[in-house]
Amino acid sequence: MTKPIVVTGTDTGIGKTVFSSGLAGMLDGHYWKPVQSGLDEETDSEVVARLSGLPEGRVLPEAYRLKNPLSPHRSAELDGVTIEVDGLVPPVVPGPLVIESAGGLMVPLDRQTRFIDVFERWQLPVILCARTVLGTINHTLLSIEALRARSIPLIGIAFIGDEMADSQRTIADFGGVAELGRLPHLDPLNATTLRDAMAGFDLARITGDA
C-alpha cells in the first residue's frame, strides 16, 4: 500500500493547491483536503478537480467545510463547529493519496492543536512548498526545523515561483533536504500547462523509488 503524501507550506496562498493538483494528477492518485476554510469562492478541492485531470470521484470530500476564509480554529468557532482532531484520519484508498493542509505547519485547528500536531501523529511523508521570493530562506528553514524536531519525515522542498537559484540551493544545503523541483507561475493556468510544468519534478524521489 502506497503511503499518503502530505503537502504543506511555509505560508498560506503560496500555490500549494496548484502543486497538489499537479502532484495528484502526476501520481494518478486521490486528493483530500481535511479542512476547508472559506466557501464563497472556488474551494481547494474544486481547484484540484479542475486542474488535476483526475477522474470524477478521486477528489474526496473534506472532513470539515467552514464558511469563513480564516484560520480553521477561528472559522470553526464562528460556525459553531468543533473540529474533532483525533478523528482526522487519512482515508484508505487504492493507490496514492495527496493530503493538503490549510496554510502552514503552525495553523491552529482548535485552541490546543495545530496541523503539525496532527502530522506528528500521522507520521506520513511531507512535501514542503516554499516561495522563491525574498524571505523564503528564513521561513523555509524554520519549517524544516519544526518538522525535524518532531521526527516527521520530509521528502523535500517544492519551490513555487520564478527561479532564484541561490536561495533554492541555500535552503537545500542548510536544510539538508532534497530540492524536488520548481513550479513556475503559469499563465494560462490549466490542466495542460500544469501537467507540462510538473514534468520537471523528481517523481522517483517523491515516491521513494529513487
C-alpha positions, 0 to 999 in steps of 0.5 A: 500500500502506497503511503499518503503524501502530505503537502504543506507550506511555509505560508498560506496562498503560496500555490500549494493547491496548484502543486497538489493538483499537479502532484495528484494528477502526476501520481494518478492518485486521490486528493483530500483536503481535511479542512476547508476554510472559506466557501464563497469562492472556488474551494481547494478541492474544486481547484484540484478537480479542475486542474488535476485531470483526475477522474470524477470521484478521486477528489474526496470530500473534506472532513470539515467545510467552514464558511469563513476564509480564516484560520480553521480554529477561528472559522470553526468557532464562528460556525459553531463547529468543533473540529474533532482532531483525533478523528482526522484520519487519512482515508484508505484508498487504492493507490496514492493519496495527496493530503493538503493542509490549510496554510502552514505547519503552525495553523491552529485547528482548535485552541490546543492543536495545530496541523503539525500536531496532527502530522506528528501523529500521522507520521506520513511523508511531507512535501514542503512548498516554499516561495522563491521570493525574498524571505523564503530562506528564513521561513523555509528553514524554520519549517524544516526545523519544526518538522525535524524536531518532531521526527516527521519525515520530509521528502523535500522542498517544492519551490513555487515561483520564478527561479532564484537559484541561490536561495533554492540551493541555500535552503537545500544545503542548510536544510539538508533536504532534497530540492524536488523541483520548481513550479513556475507561475503559469499563465494560462493556468490549466490542466495542460500547462500544469501537467507540462510544468510538473514534468520537471519534478523528481517523481522517483524521489517523491515516491521513494523509488529513487 
